């Protein structure tokens, strides 16, 4: 279930990725991170939406994925600055306060999603946006070992220091029939550095 950029007409294309997350990126510019960026599929979509005034830290632990990002964005038209970083996003990262964080099809590989999201909330400046793209499935499988369906994310987000999430887009995979969702939660302006207590 890994999304790959394919020639138009085959699989998920860039236009569909942009459309899926567009409502989660209300204005161009700003400093964002794409955690679990892989080879840069959704980084590319975010880059198109942020435009030349944006900066994206594209973070992935896979050295080959980081090399592919560098190749891909070296040939790209002007847009947001991409800073590829090889790191494990489940460990603390040295990042500036962020206007937004994108995680696209990465959180379903993390067993302790609450701990990962608590850290994500700390990276965001007050009012910063967390844009999540995930498969809306309940049953674990080899490609989605720790599913995070939207209704579970709705329960989890307020517990880790984020607002109640809003659904901003959906897309059904033509090959698998599985629906992906895009959702946004905001770090409230009155939040402390810790998660909300249950």
Buried (B, 14 or more C-beta within 10 A) or exposed (E): BEBEBEEEEEBBBBEBBBBBBBBBBEEBEBBBBBBBBBBBBBBBBBBBBBBEEBBBBBBBBBEEBBEBBEEBBEEEEEBBBBBBBBBEBBEEBEBEEBBBBBBBBBBBBBEEBEEBBBBBBBBBBEEBBBBBBBBBBEEEEEBBEEBBBBEBBBEBBBBBBBBEBEBBBEBEBEEEEBBBBBBBBBBBEEBEEEBBEE
